[in-house]
Amino acid sequence: MDIRAIIVEANSLNIIQDKGFRILKMQKEVENFVADECLRLASQGTRKPRKRPDLHSLPTWQFNCVWACENEFFRCLQRVNP
């Protein structure tokens, strides 16, 4: 998975949703959360991510990071096994 692409996508979603650039002040938190989420997805060893019951209780920036991670997860699977 391309973690840089995920971070750019997550930042874009958060900037659009928040209508501001506050998210850029918390880059380290975003990067750490994305890395953890990517490890969670990769460790599942499956073509379908497990449900996240906590997803809607997450802060918006984390929700957008999860969404961006899952998008890249599926793009990566398609690149590896078309």
Summary of the structure (lengths in Angstrom):
residues: 82
radius of gyration: 12.6
end to end distance: 15.0
largest distance: 37.6
contacts: 206
relative contact order: 0.21
helix: 77%
strand: 0%
